[in-house]
């Protein structure tokens, strides 16, 4: 019984590995698009009316609705950098 189970398992393994229809040097593999892996960017946005107010944007979206001073917004950006949320 154990030998039969081992043979069936080996046959299934070989069948699953050999069912690939695309050769490794096929142009179909070379032409596929690969998604890039990049962390979202952080930018400091300056307030339109009060030039001493700032906030951090992640991919163009503000992290919250509040505005901060220059030192505070730099601390927020550095925290995001340390957490890996920004480049």
Secondary structure, DSSP 8 states (H G I E B T S, - for coil): -HHHHHHHHHHHHHHHHTT--S-TT-HHHHTS---------EEEEE-SS-TT-EEEEETTEESSS--B-HHHHHHHHHHHHHHTS--
